Amino acid sequence: RGLAMQSGGLHLAGAALTLACLFAGTESFSAPALISSFAPSLGLGVKRSICVGAAGTSKHAGGDLATAPPREEEQERMLLGCRKRILRLRSGDDLDSDSGVFYNSADAPEWLKPLFADPKQRRLLLREWEDLEWRVAAGWRGRDLIHDPTGKGVRVLAYFWHAEEQSLTGIVHFGPDAESHRGLCHGGAMTSLMDDLCGHIAFLPNAPVDGQNARVDGEAGARAPWCGCTAQVDVALKKPVKVGDVLKLSGTITGRETNKKGLEKVHVHAALTGEDASVYCDVKGLSITPVPMHTIEDDVSRREWIEGERVLRDSGWLL
């Protein structure tokens, strides 16, 4: 379901993609057949799991994925693995930086693997990014512009939050749908990345005091998922990005100021860099929090952060 015919090929339409691996309890489908049908579009290689294949990276630079779908027995293992990862995130048991559904340290290039090993870098795992079936049920109408695991544009494959340094770091992949000049990516793709980082970093929790960092509506500096937004990004494009590149996105909060109404302005500096430390773009950004960013008042809009030792996830995983 959720399939649409476009320009001679099957493409995944809407968040109903659900990818089979995201069905936590439904058995009313043929997993091997479904995965085989999706494999070429998702870029699944014989040795890659469906969860990682959905992220669509290969050697993290050239986009040279094999398109042969995995064998039937391997497909079943992939599907089971995805289900287990979702259930693990829901239970909260033994979570670590390799608890992502679609992307983990085994898939990262060597120069970015230390992010997974650093105990102060907590993996950021929002349910609407990792569980597409739940995303649909919770009321989202489409797929995330930056965090769609099957997207072919620009994607954040993993985010890490360092509370002490107030920094957010992402592993980023530029796919063919981010292309502008032949073989090079559109500057708007980089700008969208900076917008995403500036927005999220504004409402991530500070280093907890006595283990507490709960949301309090109206309180200056309150932290909860989606309680803020990007107000301004001043991006300087310095170097073109090639289609297929995997780069590092790093942002740090450089200042905060609170007005009389309790709104906090969060100043951010961020840069997109390569393995050789070359800078592709940088930004000075401004975000505002707390700001209600929902149209429906429900348990999803009232989510809070669940702070684990190695993972930062939202309370949506408990719904």
C-alpha positions as CSV (number, residue, x, y, z in Angstrom):
1,R,0.0,0.0,0.0
2,G,1.0,3.6,-0.4
3,L,2.6,2.9,-3.8
4,A,2.4,5.3,-6.7
5,M,3.5,4.9,-10.3
6,Q,5.9,7.6,-11.3
7,S,8.0,8.0,-14.5
8,G,8.5,4.3,-15.2
9,G,9.3,3.1,-11.7
10,L,7.8,2.3,-8.3
11,H,8.4,5.0,-5.8
12,L,7.3,5.1,-2.2
13,A,4.5,7.5,-1.6
14,G,3.6,9.2,1.7
15,A,4.5,8.1,5.1
16,A,2.4,4.9,4.5
17,L,5.7,3.5,3.2
18,T,6.0,2.0,6.7
19,L,8.6,-0.2,5.1
20,A,7.3,-3.5,6.4
21,C,10.0,-3.4,9.0
22,L,8.1,-0.8,10.9
23,F,5.0,-3.0,11.5
24,A,5.4,-3.9,15.2
25,G,2.5,-6.3,15.3
26,T,0.9,-6.7,11.9
27,E,1.4,-10.0,10.0
28,S,-1.0,-9.3,7.1
29,F,1.7,-8.9,4.4
30,S,4.4,-10.9,2.7
31,A,7.6,-9.4,4.1
32,P,10.0,-11.0,1.5
33,A,7.8,-9.9,-1.4
34,L,7.4,-6.4,-0.1
35,I,11.1,-5.9,0.7
36,S,12.0,-7.3,-2.7
37,S,9.7,-4.8,-4.4
38,F,11.2,-1.9,-2.4
39,A,14.8,-2.9,-2.6
40,P,15.8,-1.2,-5.8
41,S,14.1,2.0,-4.9
42,L,15.6,2.0,-1.4
43,G,19.1,1.1,-2.6
44,L,19.2,-2.2,-0.7
45,G,22.4,-4.2,-1.2
46,V,22.9,-7.9,-0.6
47,K,25.0,-7.2,2.6
48,R,23.0,-4.3,4.0
49,S,20.0,-4.6,6.3
50,I,16.7,-3.1,5.2
51,C,16.9,-0.6,8.1
52,V,20.2,0.7,6.9
53,G,19.4,0.3,3.2
54,A,16.5,2.7,3.7
55,A,19.0,5.3,4.7
56,G,20.5,4.8,1.2
57,T,24.2,5.3,1.8
58,S,26.9,3.0,0.4
59,K,30.5,3.9,0.8
60,H,29.5,7.2,2.2
61,A,30.7,9.1,-0.8
62,G,29.9,7.7,-4.2
63,G,26.5,6.2,-4.0
64,D,27.5,2.9,-5.6
65,L,25.0,0.7,-3.9
66,A,24.2,-2.7,-5.3
67,T,20.5,-3.0,-6.2
68,A,20.1,-6.8,-6.0
69,P,17.5,-7.5,-3.2
70,P,18.6,-9.8,-0.3
71,R,17.5,-13.4,-0.3
72,E,14.3,-14.4,1.3
73,E,15.8,-15.8,4.5
74,E,17.9,-12.6,4.9
75,Q,14.8,-10.5,4.3
76,E,13.1,-12.2,7.2
77,R,16.0,-11.5,9.5
78,M,16.1,-7.9,8.4
79,L,12.4,-7.5,9.2
80,L,12.7,-9.1,12.6
81,G,15.7,-6.9,13.4
82,C,13.7,-3.7,12.6
83,R,10.8,-4.8,14.8
84,K,13.1,-5.6,17.6
85,R,14.8,-2.2,17.4
86,I,11.5,-0.4,17.6
87,L,10.3,-2.6,20.6
88,R,13.6,-2.0,22.3
89,L,13.2,1.8,21.9
90,R,9.7,1.5,23.3
91,S,10.8,-0.5,26.3
92,G,13.9,1.6,27.0
93,D,16.0,-1.5,27.9
94,D,19.7,-1.3,27.3
95,L,19.7,1.6,24.9
96,D,22.9,2.8,23.5
97,S,24.1,4.9,20.6
98,D,23.5,1.9,18.3
99,S,19.8,1.8,19.0
100,G,18.7,3.5,15.8
101,V,16.3,1.7,13.5
102,F,17.8,2.8,10.2
103,Y,21.4,3.8,10.9
104,N,24.1,2.9,13.4
105,S,27.8,2.8,13.8
106,A,28.4,-0.1,11.4
107,D,27.1,2.1,8.6
108,A,29.1,5.2,9.4
109,P,32.4,6.0,7.7
110,E,35.4,5.5,9.9
111,W,36.1,9.1,10.6
112,L,32.6,9.5,12.1
113,K,32.4,6.3,14.1
114,P,33.9,8.1,17.2
115,L,30.6,9.9,17.6
116,F,29.0,6.6,18.5
117,A,31.7,5.7,21.0
118,D,31.9,9.0,22.9
119,P,30.0,8.5,26.1
120,K,29.1,12.2,26.3
121,Q,27.4,12.2,22.9
122,R,23.9,11.0,23.4
123,R,22.0,9.7,20.3
124,L,18.9,11.7,19.6
125,L,16.0,9.4,18.6
126,L,12.6,10.9,18.0
127,R,9.9,8.4,17.4
128,E,8.5,10.2,14.3
129,W,11.9,9.7,12.6
130,E,12.4,6.1,13.5
131,D,8.9,4.6,13.5
132,L,7.1,5.6,10.3
133,E,4.0,3.5,11.1
134,W,3.5,5.5,14.3
135,R,4.2,8.7,12.5
136,V,1.1,8.2,10.3
137,A,-1.0,7.1,13.2
138,A,0.1,10.2,15.3
139,G,-1.2,12.6,12.6
140,W,1.8,13.5,10.4
141,R,0.7,14.0,6.8
142,G,4.0,13.3,5.1
143,R,7.6,12.4,5.5
144,D,10.2,14.6,7.2
145,L,12.1,16.8,4.8
146,I,15.4,16.1,6.5
147,H,14.9,12.9,8.4
148,D,13.0,10.7,5.9
149,P,14.9,7.4,6.0
150,T,13.9,6.7,2.4
151,G,14.5,10.2,1.1
152,K,16.9,10.8,-1.8
153,G,17.6,14.4,-1.0
154,V,19.6,15.6,2.0
155,R,19.2,13.6,5.2
156,V,20.5,13.6,8.7
157,L,21.3,10.0,9.3
158,A,22.0,10.4,13.0
159,Y,22.1,13.2,15.6
160,F,24.1,13.4,18.8
161,W,23.5,15.8,21.7
162,H,26.4,16.9,24.0
163,A,24.6,18.5,26.9
164,E,27.7,19.9,28.6
165,E,29.0,21.6,25.5
166,Q,25.5,22.5,24.3
167,S,26.3,21.0,20.9
168,L,24.4,19.0,18.4
169,T,26.3,17.0,15.8
170,G,24.8,15.1,12.8
171,I,26.0,12.6,10.2
172,V,24.5,13.9,6.9
173,H,24.1,12.3,3.5
174,F,23.4,14.2,0.2
175,G,21.4,12.1,-2.2
176,P,20.6,12.6,-5.9
177,D,17.4,14.6,-5.3
178,A,19.6,17.3,-3.7
179,E,21.3,17.8,-7.1
180,S,21.4,21.2,-8.9
181,H,24.5,21.6,-11.1
182,R,25.6,18.3,-12.6
183,G,26.9,16.1,-9.9
184,L,26.7,18.9,-7.3
185,C,24.1,19.7,-4.7
186,H,21.8,22.7,-4.4
187,G,22.8,25.3,-1.8
188,G,19.3,25.2,-0.5
189,A,20.0,21.6,0.7
190,M,22.7,23.0,3.0
191,T,20.5,25.8,4.1
192,S,17.7,23.3,5.0
193,L,20.1,21.4,7.1
194,M,21.1,24.5,9.0
195,D,17.5,25.3,9.6
196,D,16.9,21.8,11.0
197,L,19.8,22.0,13.4
198,C,19.0,25.5,14.7
199,G,15.5,24.5,15.4
200,H,16.2,21.3,17.3
201,I,19.2,22.5,19.3
202,A,17.0,25.3,20.8
203,F,14.7,22.9,22.7
204,L,17.1,20.1,23.6
205,P,17.6,19.7,27.4
206,N,20.4,21.3,29.3
207,A,22.6,19.2,31.4
208,P,20.1,18.0,34.0
209,V,20.1,19.3,37.6
210,D,19.5,16.4,40.0
211,G,18.3,14.4,37.1
212,Q,15.4,16.7,36.4
213,N,14.7,18.6,33.3
214,A,10.9,18.5,32.9
215,R,8.8,20.8,30.8
216,V,7.0,23.6,32.5
217,D,4.7,25.5,30.2
218,G,5.5,29.2,30.2
219,E,8.8,28.8,32.0
220,A,11.8,30.5,30.3
221,G,14.2,27.9,29.0
222,A,11.7,25.0,29.4
223,R,12.8,22.1,27.2
224,A,10.5,19.6,25.4
225,P,10.3,18.2,21.9
226,W,9.0,20.8,19.3
227,C,8.6,23.6,21.8
228,G,10.6,26.1,19.7
229,C,11.5,27.0,16.2
230,T,14.1,28.6,13.9
231,A,13.7,32.3,13.5
232,Q,16.6,33.2,11.3
233,V,19.6,31.5,9.5
234,D,22.4,33.5,7.9
235,V,24.2,30.9,5.8
236,A,27.5,31.3,4.1
237,L,28.1,28.8,1.3
238,K,31.8,28.1,0.9
239,K,32.3,24.9,-1.0
240,P,30.1,22.8,-3.3
241,V,28.9,19.4,-2.0
242,K,29.0,16.4,-4.4
243,V,26.0,14.1,-4.8
244,G,26.7,11.1,-2.5
245,D,28.8,12.9,0.0
246,V,28.5,12.1,3.7
247,L,29.6,15.0,5.9
248,K,29.5,16.2,9.5
249,L,27.1,18.9,10.7
250,S,28.1,20.5,14.0
251,G,26.3,23.2,15.9
252,T,26.8,24.9,19.2
253,I,24.7,27.3,21.3
254,T,26.7,30.5,21.6
255,G,24.3,32.5,23.7
256,R,20.8,32.8,25.3
257,E,18.8,35.8,26.2
258,T,15.3,35.9,27.7
259,N,12.7,38.7,27.2
260,K,10.1,39.9,29.6
261,K,7.5,37.5,28.2
262,G,9.7,34.6,29.0
263,L,10.7,33.8,25.4
264,E,14.3,32.8,25.0
265,K,16.4,33.7,22.0
266,V,18.9,31.0,21.3
267,H,22.0,32.0,19.3
268,V,23.6,29.2,17.3
269,H,26.8,28.8,15.3
270,A,27.1,25.7,13.0
271,A,29.2,24.4,10.2
272,L,29.1,21.6,7.7
273,T,32.6,19.9,7.3
274,G,34.3,17.0,5.6
275,E,36.8,14.4,6.7
276,D,39.6,16.8,5.9
277,A,38.0,19.5,8.1
278,S,37.2,21.6,5.0
279,V,34.1,23.8,5.6
280,Y,31.3,23.5,3.1
281,C,29.1,26.1,4.8
282,D,28.6,27.8,8.1
283,V,25.7,29.6,9.7
284,K,24.8,32.1,12.4
285,G,21.3,31.2,13.5
286,L,18.6,32.4,15.9
287,S,15.9,30.3,17.4
288,I,13.1,31.0,19.8
289,T,11.7,28.8,22.7
290,P,9.3,28.0,24.2
291,V,6.9,28.4,21.4
292,P,3.9,26.0,20.8
293,M,4.5,24.2,17.5
294,H,1.4,22.1,17.3
295,T,-2.2,22.4,16.0
296,I,-3.7,19.7,18.1
297,E,-3.5,19.4,21.9
298,D,-2.9,15.7,22.7
299,D,-0.3,13.4,24.2
300,V,2.0,13.9,21.2
301,S,2.0,17.7,21.6
302,R,2.7,17.2,25.4
303,R,5.7,15.0,25.0
304,E,8.8,15.3,27.2
305,W,12.4,14.2,27.0
306,I,13.5,10.9,28.4
307,E,17.1,11.3,29.2
308,G,19.2,8.1,29.2
309,E,22.9,7.6,29.7
310,R,23.6,7.1,25.9
311,V,20.2,8.0,24.3
312,L,17.9,11.0,24.4
313,R,14.5,10.0,23.2
314,D,11.0,11.5,23.4
315,S,8.1,10.2,25.5
316,G,6.2,9.4,22.3
317,W,8.0,6.0,22.5
318,L,5.7,5.3,25.5
319,L,2.4,6.1,23.7
